[in-house]
């Protein structure tokens, strides 16, 4: 059961970040406008392109279970600053504080899942384990 839970957890985590990357790619100009609203104006095309790459690369590593810990580190390096910038509920108007506090806590829970993935690895159902079992060069 643990192995199935590891696999499903990796799939759900990866899909969230793949969706985030595809959304930023499809709505590139709107995402840049949102970045401007939060004060991120330095070299937006480069920054957004790098973020999309990190999200896709990290999510794919997590999904297939090949260097999943490294993928989780990449995703955490994006998700933690994103959470602190976007859901800074302590600075928000009163009517948004409760909702943004809930989103902030949800994102912290996702970071907790990424930390667990970093600590425990990808589990039994992963490409990394398949390569090890087949004794292929890494």
BAMIDREN-487457 format. One record per atom (N, C-alpha, C, O): residue number from 1; atom name; x, y, z; residue in one letter. Coordinates in Angstrom, 2 decimals. Example, Ala and Ser with C-alpha at 12.3 -4.5 7.8 and 13.67 -1.06 7.14 Angstrom:
2
[1 N [13.19 -5.69 7.80] a] [1 CA [12.30 -4.50 7.80] a] [1 C [13.20 -3.30 7.80] a] [1 O [14.24 -3.32 8.46] a] [2 N [12.85 -2.25 7.08] s] [2 CA [13.67 -1.06 7.14] s] [2 C [12.90 0.03 7.87] s] [2 O [13.41 1.14 8.04] s] 
//
This chain:
138
[1 N [0.82 -1.20 0.00] x] [1 CA [0.00 0.00 0.00] x] [1 C [0.86 1.26 0.00] x] [1 O [0.52 2.26 -0.64] x] [2 N [1.99 1.22 0.73] x] [2 CA [2.87 2.37 0.80] x] [2 C [3.41 2.72 -0.58] x] [2 O [3.52 3.89 -0.93] x] [3 N [3.75 1.70 -1.37] x] [3 CA [4.30 1.95 -2.69] x] [3 C [3.28 2.60 -3.62] x] [3 O [3.62 3.49 -4.40] x] [4 N [2.04 2.16 -3.54] x] [4 CA [0.97 2.76 -4.34] x] [4 C [0.74 4.21 -3.89] x] [4 O [0.54 5.09 -4.72] x] [5 N [0.77 4.45 -2.58] x] [5 CA [0.59 5.82 -2.06] x] [5 C [1.74 6.72 -2.52] x] [5 O [1.51 7.88 -2.87] x] [6 N [2.96 6.20 -2.52] x] [6 CA [4.10 6.97 -3.03] x] [6 C [3.88 7.36 -4.49] x] [6 O [4.09 8.51 -4.87] x] [7 N [3.47 6.40 -5.29] x] [7 CA [3.24 6.65 -6.71] x] [7 C [2.12 7.67 -6.92] x] [7 O [2.29 8.62 -7.68] x] [8 N [0.99 7.47 -6.27] x] [8 CA [-0.14 8.40 -6.43] x] [8 C [0.23 9.80 -5.93] x] [8 O [-0.14 10.80 -6.55] x] [9 N [0.94 9.87 -4.83] x] [9 CA [1.38 11.16 -4.31] x] [9 C [2.27 11.89 -5.30] x] [9 O [2.12 13.09 -5.51] x] [10 N [3.20 11.16 -5.92] x] [10 CA [4.07 11.77 -6.92] x] [10 C [3.27 12.23 -8.13] x] [10 O [3.53 13.31 -8.67] x] [11 N [2.30 11.44 -8.56] x] [11 CA [1.47 11.81 -9.71] x] [11 C [0.69 13.09 -9.42] x] [11 O [0.67 14.01 -10.24] x] [12 N [0.05 13.15 -8.25] x] [12 CA [-0.75 14.33 -7.91] x] [12 C [0.11 15.58 -7.77] x] [12 O [-0.26 16.66 -8.23] x] [13 N [1.26 15.44 -7.13] x] [13 CA [2.17 16.58 -6.98] x] [13 C [2.65 17.06 -8.35] x] [13 O [2.64 18.25 -8.64] x] [14 N [3.05 16.11 -9.19] x] [14 CA [3.56 16.48 -10.52] x] [14 C [2.49 17.16 -11.36] x] [14 O [2.77 18.14 -12.05] x] [15 N [1.27 16.65 -11.33] x] [15 CA [0.21 17.24 -12.13] x] [15 C [-0.08 18.68 -11.73] x] [15 O [-0.38 19.51 -12.59] x] [16 N [0.00 18.99 -10.45] x] [16 CA [-0.20 20.37 -10.02] x] [16 C [0.82 21.30 -10.66] x] [16 O [0.47 22.36 -11.17] x] [17 N [2.08 20.89 -10.65] x] [17 CA [3.13 21.76 -11.17] x] [17 C [3.15 21.77 -12.70] x] [17 O [3.50 22.79 -13.30] x] [18 N [2.80 20.66 -13.34] x] [18 CA [2.68 20.66 -14.80] x] [18 C [1.56 21.61 -15.21] x] [18 O [1.72 22.38 -16.16] x] [19 N [0.45 21.55 -14.52] x] [19 CA [-0.66 22.47 -14.82] x] [19 C [-0.22 23.92 -14.62] x] [19 O [-0.53 24.78 -15.44] x] [20 N [0.50 24.18 -13.54] x] [20 CA [0.99 25.54 -13.26] x] [20 C [1.89 26.03 -14.40] x] [20 O [1.77 27.18 -14.83] x] [21 N [2.78 25.17 -14.88] x] [21 CA [3.68 25.54 -15.97] x] [21 C [2.91 25.78 -17.26] x] [21 O [3.16 26.76 -17.96] x] [22 N [1.99 24.88 -17.60] x] [22 CA [1.22 25.03 -18.84] x] [22 C [0.33 26.27 -18.79] x] [22 O [0.16 26.95 -19.80] x] [23 N [-0.24 26.56 -17.63] x] [23 CA [-1.06 27.75 -17.47] x] [23 C [-0.22 29.01 -17.69] x] [23 O [-0.66 29.94 -18.37] x] [24 N [1.00 29.03 -17.13] x] [24 CA [1.88 30.19 -17.32] x] [24 C [2.31 30.31 -18.78] x] [24 O [2.50 31.42 -19.28] x] [25 N [2.45 29.19 -19.46] x] [25 CA [2.86 29.20 -20.86] x] [25 C [1.72 29.68 -21.76] x] [25 O [1.93 30.51 -22.65] x] [26 N [0.53 29.16 -21.54] x] [26 CA [-0.63 29.53 -22.36] x] [26 C [-1.01 30.99 -22.14] x] [26 O [-1.32 31.71 -23.09] x] [27 N [-0.98 31.42 -20.91] x] [27 CA [-1.35 32.80 -20.56] x] [27 C [-0.10 33.60 -20.22] x] [27 O [-0.03 34.27 -19.19] x] [28 N [0.89 33.54 -21.11] x] [28 CA [2.20 34.14 -20.87] x] [28 C [2.09 35.64 -20.57] x] [28 O [2.65 36.11 -19.59] x] [29 N [1.36 36.37 -21.40] x] [29 CA [1.25 37.82 -21.21] x] [29 C [0.47 38.17 -19.95] x] [29 O [0.82 39.11 -19.24] x] [30 N [-0.59 37.42 -19.67] x] [30 CA [-1.35 37.66 -18.44] x] [30 C [-0.51 37.34 -17.20] x] [30 O [-0.61 38.03 -16.19] x] [31 N [0.31 36.31 -17.31] x] [31 CA [1.19 35.96 -16.18] x] [31 C [2.22 37.06 -15.96] x] [31 O [2.53 37.39 -14.82] x] [32 N [2.75 37.64 -17.05] x] [32 CA [3.67 38.76 -16.90] x] [32 C [2.99 39.96 -16.26] x] [32 O [3.60 40.67 -15.45] x] [33 N [1.73 40.20 -16.61] x] [33 CA [0.99 41.31 -16.00] x] [33 C [0.80 41.06 -14.50] x] [33 O [0.91 41.98 -13.69] x] [34 N [0.52 39.81 -14.15] x] [34 CA [0.38 39.47 -12.74] x] [34 C [1.71 39.64 -12.00] x] [34 O [1.74 40.13 -10.87] x] [35 N [2.80 39.25 -12.65] x] [35 CA [4.13 39.45 -12.05] x] [35 C [4.37 40.94 -11.79] x] [35 O [4.92 41.31 -10.75] x] [36 N [3.98 41.78 -12.73] x] [36 CA [4.14 43.23 -12.56] x] [36 C [3.33 43.74 -11.38] x] [36 O [3.77 44.61 -10.63] x] [37 N [2.12 43.19 -11.22] x] [37 CA [1.26 43.60 -10.11] x] [37 C [1.90 43.27 -8.76] x] [37 O [1.66 43.96 -7.77] x] [38 N [2.72 42.22 -8.72] x] [38 CA [3.39 41.84 -7.48] x] [38 C [4.80 42.43 -7.37] x] [38 O [5.55 42.10 -6.45] x] [39 N [5.16 43.30 -8.31] x] [39 CA [6.43 44.00 -8.24] x] [39 C [7.60 43.25 -8.85] x] [39 O [8.75 43.66 -8.68] x] [40 N [7.34 42.17 -9.58] x] [40 CA [8.41 41.42 -10.24] x] [40 C [8.53 41.95 -11.67] x] [40 O [7.88 41.44 -12.58] x] [41 N [9.37 42.96 -11.86] x] [41 CA [9.47 43.60 -13.16] x] [41 C [10.81 43.35 -13.84] x] [41 O [10.96 43.68 -15.02] x] [42 N [11.76 42.79 -13.17] x] [42 CA [13.09 42.57 -13.75] x] [42 C [13.06 41.44 -14.76] x] [42 O [12.74 40.31 -14.40] x] [43 N [13.37 41.73 -16.00] x] [43 CA [13.57 40.75 -17.08] x] [43 C [12.50 39.65 -17.06] x] [43 O [12.81 38.47 -16.90] x] [44 N [11.26 40.04 -17.21] x] [44 CA [10.13 39.13 -17.03] x] [44 C [10.13 37.95 -17.99] x] [44 O [9.79 36.83 -17.59] x] [45 N [10.51 38.16 -19.25] x] [45 CA [10.52 37.05 -20.20] x] [45 C [11.49 35.95 -19.76] x] [45 O [11.15 34.77 -19.77] x] [46 N [12.69 36.36 -19.37] x] [46 CA [13.68 35.39 -18.90] x] [46 C [13.21 34.71 -17.62] x] [46 O [13.29 33.49 -17.50] x] [47 N [12.72 35.50 -16.68] x] [47 CA [12.28 34.97 -15.40] x] [47 C [11.13 33.98 -15.58] x] [47 O [11.15 32.90 -14.99] x] [48 N [10.15 34.34 -16.38] x] [48 CA [9.00 33.46 -16.60] x] [48 C [9.40 32.21 -17.38] x] [48 O [8.92 31.12 -17.07] x] [49 N [10.25 32.36 -18.37] x] [49 CA [10.74 31.19 -19.11] x] [49 C [11.49 30.23 -18.21] x] [49 O [11.33 29.02 -18.31] x] [50 N [12.32 30.78 -17.32] x] [50 CA [13.07 29.94 -16.37] x] [50 C [12.13 29.24 -15.41] x] [50 O [12.31 28.06 -15.10] x] [51 N [11.13 29.95 -14.94] x] [51 CA [10.15 29.36 -14.02] x] [51 C [9.40 28.22 -14.70] x] [51 O [9.20 27.16 -14.10] x] [52 N [8.98 28.43 -15.93] x] [52 CA [8.25 27.39 -16.67] x] [52 C [9.14 26.16 -16.85] x] [52 O [8.68 25.03 -16.68] x] [53 N [10.41 26.39 -17.20] x] [53 CA [11.34 25.26 -17.36] x] [53 C [11.53 24.51 -16.05] x] [53 O [11.48 23.28 -16.02] x] [54 N [11.74 25.24 -14.96] x] [54 CA [11.94 24.61 -13.65] x] [54 C [10.70 23.80 -13.25] x] [54 O [10.82 22.69 -12.75] x] [55 N [9.53 24.37 -13.48] x] [55 CA [8.29 23.67 -13.13] x] [55 C [8.14 22.38 -13.94] x] [55 O [7.85 21.33 -13.37] x] [56 N [8.33 22.46 -15.24] x] [56 CA [8.18 21.28 -16.08] x] [56 C [9.24 20.23 -15.78] x] [56 O [8.92 19.05 -15.63] x] [57 N [10.49 20.65 -15.69] x] [57 CA [11.59 19.72 -15.44] x] [57 C [11.44 19.06 -14.08] x] [57 O [11.55 17.84 -13.96] x] [58 N [11.18 19.86 -13.05] x] [58 CA [11.01 19.31 -11.70] x] [58 C [9.82 18.38 -11.61] x] [58 O [9.90 17.33 -10.98] x] [59 N [8.70 18.76 -12.24] x] [59 CA [7.50 17.93 -12.20] x] [59 C [7.70 16.62 -12.94] x] [59 O [7.21 15.57 -12.50] x] [60 N [8.39 16.65 -14.06] x] [60 CA [8.65 15.41 -14.80] x] [60 C [9.55 14.49 -14.00] x] [60 O [9.33 13.28 -13.97] x] [61 N [10.59 15.05 -13.36] x] [61 CA [11.46 14.22 -12.51] x] [61 C [10.67 13.58 -11.38] x] [61 O [10.86 12.40 -11.06] x] [62 N [9.78 14.34 -10.77] x] [62 CA [8.95 13.80 -9.69] x] [62 C [8.00 12.74 -10.24] x] [62 O [7.84 11.69 -9.63] x] [63 N [7.39 13.01 -11.37] x] [63 CA [6.41 12.09 -11.95] x] [63 C [7.02 10.73 -12.29] x] [63 O [6.46 9.70 -11.94] x] [64 N [8.16 10.73 -12.96] x] [64 CA [8.75 9.46 -13.37] x] [64 C [9.59 8.82 -12.27] x] [64 O [9.93 7.64 -12.36] x] [65 N [9.92 9.58 -11.25] x] [65 CA [10.67 9.01 -10.14] x] [65 C [12.15 8.86 -10.43] x] [65 O [12.82 8.03 -9.82] x] [66 N [12.67 9.66 -11.34] x] [66 CA [14.10 9.64 -11.63] x] [66 C [14.69 10.93 -11.07] x] [66 O [14.37 12.02 -11.54] x] [67 N [15.53 10.79 -10.07] x] [67 CA [16.03 11.94 -9.31] x] [67 C [14.86 12.79 -8.80] x] [67 O [14.86 14.01 -8.93] x] [68 N [13.89 12.12 -8.23] x] [68 CA [12.69 12.79 -7.72] x] [68 C [13.02 13.78 -6.61] x] [68 O [12.37 14.81 -6.48] x] [69 N [14.04 13.47 -5.82] x] [69 CA [14.43 14.40 -4.76] x] [69 C [14.93 15.72 -5.34] x] [69 O [14.63 16.79 -4.82] x] [70 N [15.71 15.63 -6.42] x] [70 CA [16.19 16.84 -7.08] x] [70 C [15.02 17.61 -7.68] x] [70 O [14.97 18.84 -7.59] x] [71 N [14.09 16.90 -8.28] x] [71 CA [12.88 17.54 -8.81] x] [71 C [12.10 18.24 -7.72] x] [71 O [11.59 19.35 -7.92] x] [72 N [12.00 17.60 -6.56] x] [72 CA [11.28 18.20 -5.42] x] [72 C [12.01 19.45 -4.93] x] [72 O [11.37 20.41 -4.51] x] [73 N [13.33 19.44 -4.97] x] [73 CA [14.10 20.63 -4.57] x] [73 C [13.80 21.78 -5.54] x] [73 O [13.57 22.91 -5.11] x] [74 N [13.81 21.48 -6.84] x] [74 CA [13.51 22.52 -7.83] x] [74 C [12.12 23.11 -7.61] x] [74 O [11.94 24.32 -7.64] x] [75 N [11.15 22.24 -7.38] x] [75 CA [9.78 22.71 -7.18] x] [75 C [9.65 23.52 -5.90] x] [75 O [8.90 24.49 -5.86] x] [76 N [10.36 23.12 -4.87] x] [76 CA [10.33 23.87 -3.61] x] [76 C [10.98 25.25 -3.79] x] [76 O [10.51 26.24 -3.22] x] [77 N [12.06 25.31 -4.57] x] [77 CA [12.71 26.60 -4.82] x] [77 C [11.79 27.57 -5.54] x] [77 O [11.96 28.78 -5.43] x] [78 N [10.82 27.06 -6.27] x] [78 CA [9.81 27.92 -6.88] x] [78 C [8.64 28.16 -5.93] x] [78 O [8.21 29.31 -5.74] x] [79 N [8.12 27.10 -5.33] x] [79 CA [6.85 27.16 -4.60] x] [79 C [6.94 27.99 -3.32] x] [79 O [5.99 28.69 -2.98] x] [80 N [8.05 27.94 -2.61] x] [80 CA [8.18 28.68 -1.36] x] [80 C [8.17 30.20 -1.60] x] [80 O [7.37 30.90 -0.97] x] [81 N [9.02 30.74 -2.49] x] [81 CA [8.92 32.19 -2.74] x] [81 C [7.58 32.60 -3.33] x] [81 O [7.04 33.65 -2.99] x] [82 N [7.03 31.76 -4.22] x] [82 CA [5.71 32.04 -4.80] x] [82 C [4.67 32.19 -3.68] x] [82 O [3.88 33.13 -3.69] x] [83 N [4.67 31.27 -2.74] x] [83 CA [3.72 31.30 -1.64] x] [83 C [3.89 32.56 -0.79] x] [83 O [2.92 33.21 -0.43] x] [84 N [5.13 32.89 -0.47] x] [84 CA [5.40 34.06 0.38] x] [84 C [5.05 35.36 -0.32] x] [84 O [4.63 36.32 0.33] x] [85 N [5.22 35.41 -1.65] x] [85 CA [4.92 36.64 -2.39] x] [85 C [3.42 36.79 -2.66] x] [85 O [2.85 37.85 -2.40] x] [86 N [2.80 35.74 -3.15] x] [86 CA [1.41 35.84 -3.60] x] [86 C [0.43 35.80 -2.44] x] [86 O [-0.56 36.54 -2.44] x] [87 N [0.67 34.97 -1.46] x] [87 CA [-0.29 34.79 -0.37] x] [87 C [0.21 35.38 0.94] x] [87 O [0.09 34.76 1.99] x] [88 N [0.76 36.57 0.87] x] [88 CA [1.20 37.26 2.08] x] [88 C [-0.03 37.88 2.75] x] [88 O [-0.25 39.08 2.70] x] [89 N [-0.81 37.01 3.38] x] [89 CA [-2.10 37.40 3.95] x] [89 C [-1.96 38.46 5.03] x] [89 O [-2.91 39.20 5.29] x] [90 N [-0.82 38.54 5.67] x] [90 CA [-0.61 39.51 6.74] x] [90 C [-0.59 40.95 6.20] x] [90 O [-0.78 41.90 6.96] x] [91 N [-0.35 41.12 4.89] x] [91 CA [-0.35 42.45 4.27] x] [91 C [-1.63 42.74 3.49] x] [91 O [-1.81 43.85 2.99] x] [92 N [-2.51 41.75 3.37] x] [92 CA [-3.70 41.89 2.53] x] [92 C [-4.80 42.66 3.25] x] [92 O [-4.82 42.74 4.48] x] [93 N [-5.72 43.21 2.46] x] [93 CA [-6.91 43.84 3.08] x] [93 C [-7.70 42.80 3.87] x] [93 O [-7.62 41.60 3.60] x] [94 N [-8.46 43.26 4.81] x] [94 CA [-9.20 42.39 5.74] x] [94 C [-10.07 41.37 5.01] x] [94 O [-10.15 40.22 5.45] x] [95 N [-10.72 41.75 3.91] x] [95 CA [-11.64 40.84 3.24] x] [95 C [-10.92 39.69 2.53] x] [95 O [-11.56 38.68 2.20] x] [96 N [-9.61 39.81 2.29] x] [96 CA [-8.86 38.74 1.63] x] [96 C [-7.99 37.92 2.58] x] [96 O [-7.47 36.88 2.19] x] [97 N [-7.84 38.37 3.81] x] [97 CA [-6.91 37.72 4.74] x] [97 C [-7.26 36.27 5.01] x] [97 O [-6.38 35.41 4.97] x] [98 N [-8.50 35.97 5.27] x] [98 CA [-8.90 34.60 5.60] x] [98 C [-8.66 33.67 4.42] x] [98 O [-8.10 32.58 4.58] x] [99 N [-9.09 34.07 3.22] x] [99 CA [-8.93 33.25 2.03] x] [99 C [-7.45 33.04 1.70] x] [99 O [-7.03 31.92 1.40] x] [100 N [-6.67 34.10 1.75] x] [100 CA [-5.25 33.98 1.45] x] [100 C [-4.50 33.21 2.52] x] [100 O [-3.50 32.55 2.22] x] [101 N [-4.96 33.27 3.76] x] [101 CA [-4.35 32.45 4.81] x] [101 C [-4.59 30.96 4.54] x] [101 O [-3.71 30.13 4.76] x] [102 N [-5.80 30.63 4.05] x] [102 CA [-6.08 29.23 3.69] x] [102 C [-5.20 28.78 2.53] x] [102 O [-4.66 27.67 2.56] x] [103 N [-5.07 29.61 1.51] x] [103 CA [-4.20 29.27 0.38] x] [103 C [-2.74 29.15 0.81] x] [103 O [-2.01 28.27 0.34] x] [104 N [-2.33 30.03 1.71] x] [104 CA [-0.97 30.00 2.24] x] [104 C [-0.71 28.66 2.94] x] [104 O [0.32 28.02 2.73] x] [105 N [-1.65 28.24 3.79] x] [105 CA [-1.50 26.98 4.51] x] [105 C [-1.53 25.78 3.56] x] [105 O [-0.80 24.81 3.75] x] [106 N [-2.38 25.85 2.53] x] [106 CA [-2.43 24.78 1.53] x] [106 C [-1.09 24.65 0.82] x] [106 O [-0.60 23.54 0.60] x] [107 N [-0.49 25.78 0.47] x] [107 CA [0.81 25.75 -0.19] x] [107 C [1.90 25.25 0.74] x] [107 O [2.82 24.56 0.31] x] [108 N [1.80 25.60 2.02] x] [108 CA [2.77 25.04 2.98] x] [108 C [2.63 23.52 3.07] x] [108 O [3.63 22.82 3.21] x] [109 N [1.41 23.01 3.00] x] [109 CA [1.20 21.56 3.00] x] [109 C [1.85 20.92 1.77] x] [109 O [2.42 19.83 1.86] x] [110 N [1.76 21.59 0.63] x] [110 CA [2.41 21.08 -0.59] x] [110 C [3.92 21.07 -0.41] x] [110 O [4.59 20.12 -0.83] x] [111 N [4.46 22.09 0.21] x] [111 CA [5.90 22.11 0.50] x] [111 C [6.25 20.96 1.44] x] [111 O [7.31 20.35 1.30] x] [112 N [5.37 20.67 2.39] x] [112 CA [5.59 19.52 3.26] x] [112 C [5.64 18.22 2.48] x] [112 O [6.47 17.36 2.76] x] [113 N [4.76 18.07 1.49] x] [113 CA [4.80 16.88 0.64] x] [113 C [6.09 16.80 -0.16] x] [113 O [6.65 15.72 -0.32] x] [114 N [6.56 17.93 -0.66] x] [114 CA [7.83 17.95 -1.38] x] [114 C [9.00 17.60 -0.46] x] [114 O [9.93 16.92 -0.88] x] [115 N [8.95 18.08 0.78] x] [115 CA [10.01 17.74 1.74] x] [115 C [10.01 16.25 2.06] x] [115 O [11.07 15.64 2.20] x] [116 N [8.82 15.66 2.19] x] [116 CA [8.73 14.22 2.40] x] [116 C [9.30 13.45 1.21] x] [116 O [9.98 12.44 1.38] x] [117 N [9.03 13.94 0.02] x] [117 CA [9.58 13.31 -1.18] x] [117 C [11.10 13.41 -1.20] x] [117 O [11.78 12.46 -1.58] x] [118 N [11.62 14.56 -0.80] x] [118 CA [13.08 14.72 -0.72] x] [118 C [13.68 13.74 0.28] x] [118 O [14.73 13.15 0.02] x] [119 N [13.02 13.57 1.41] x] [119 CA [13.55 12.72 2.48] x] [119 C [13.43 11.24 2.17] x] [119 O [14.34 10.47 2.48] x] [120 N [12.32 10.83 1.55] x] [120 CA [12.05 9.40 1.37] x] [120 C [12.33 8.88 -0.03] x] [120 O [12.36 7.66 -0.24] x] [121 N [12.52 9.75 -0.99] x] [121 CA [12.76 9.31 -2.35] x] [121 C [11.47 8.94 -3.06] x] [121 O [10.38 9.15 -2.54] x] [122 N [11.62 8.39 -4.26] x] [122 CA [10.48 8.14 -5.14] x] [122 C [9.71 6.88 -4.79] x] [122 O [8.53 6.78 -5.13] x] [123 N [10.31 5.94 -4.13] x] [123 CA [9.61 4.71 -3.79] x] [123 C [9.85 3.59 -4.79] x] [123 O [10.71 3.69 -5.67] x] [124 N [9.07 2.55 -4.64] x] [124 CA [9.27 1.32 -5.42] x] [124 C [8.94 1.50 -6.90] x] [124 O [9.67 1.00 -7.75] x] [125 N [7.88 2.21 -7.21] x] [125 CA [7.44 2.36 -8.60] x] [125 C [8.04 3.63 -9.19] x] [125 O [7.39 4.67 -9.25] x] [126 N [9.29 3.53 -9.63] x] [126 CA [9.99 4.67 -10.20] x] [126 C [10.96 4.20 -11.26] x] [126 O [11.39 3.05 -11.27] x] [127 N [11.30 5.11 -12.14] x] [127 CA [12.28 4.81 -13.20] x] [127 C [13.64 4.54 -12.57] x] [127 O [14.37 3.67 -13.04] x] [128 N [13.99 5.26 -11.54] x] [128 CA [15.27 5.06 -10.86] x] [128 C [15.40 3.62 -10.37] x] [128 O [16.44 3.00 -10.56] x] [129 N [14.36 3.08 -9.76] x] [129 CA [14.39 1.70 -9.27] x] [129 C [14.43 0.72 -10.44] x] [129 O [15.12 -0.30 -10.36] x] [130 N [13.71 1.01 -11.51] x] [130 CA [13.73 0.15 -12.68] x] [130 C [15.13 0.07 -13.28] x] [130 O [15.57 -1.01 -13.68] x] [131 N [15.83 1.18 -13.36] x] [131 CA [17.20 1.19 -13.86] x] [131 C [18.10 0.37 -12.95] x] [131 O [18.97 -0.36 -13.42] x] [132 N [17.90 0.49 -11.65] x] [132 CA [18.69 -0.26 -10.68] x] [132 C [18.44 -1.77 -10.83] x] [132 O [19.38 -2.56 -10.84] x] [133 N [17.19 -2.15 -10.94] x] [133 CA [16.83 -3.57 -11.06] x] [133 C [17.40 -4.16 -12.35] x] [133 O [17.88 -5.29 -12.35] x] [134 N [17.34 -3.40 -13.44] x] [134 CA [17.81 -3.91 -14.73] x] [134 C [19.33 -3.78 -14.86] x] [134 O [19.91 -4.20 -15.86] x] [135 N [19.97 -3.21 -13.84] x] [135 CA [21.42 -3.03 -13.79] x] [135 C [21.95 -2.25 -15.01] x] [135 O [22.99 -2.58 -15.57] x] [136 N [21.20 -1.23 -15.39] x] [136 CA [21.61 -0.33 -16.47] x] [136 C [22.55 0.73 -15.91] x] [136 O [22.44 1.09 -14.74] x] [137 N [23.46 1.22 -16.73] x] [137 CA [24.32 2.31 -16.24] x] [137 C [23.51 3.56 -15.98] x] [137 O [22.60 3.90 -16.74] x] [138 N [23.84 4.24 -14.89] x] [138 CA [23.09 5.45 -14.53] x] [138 C [23.80 6.64 -15.06] x] [138 O [23.34 7.76 -14.87] x] 
//
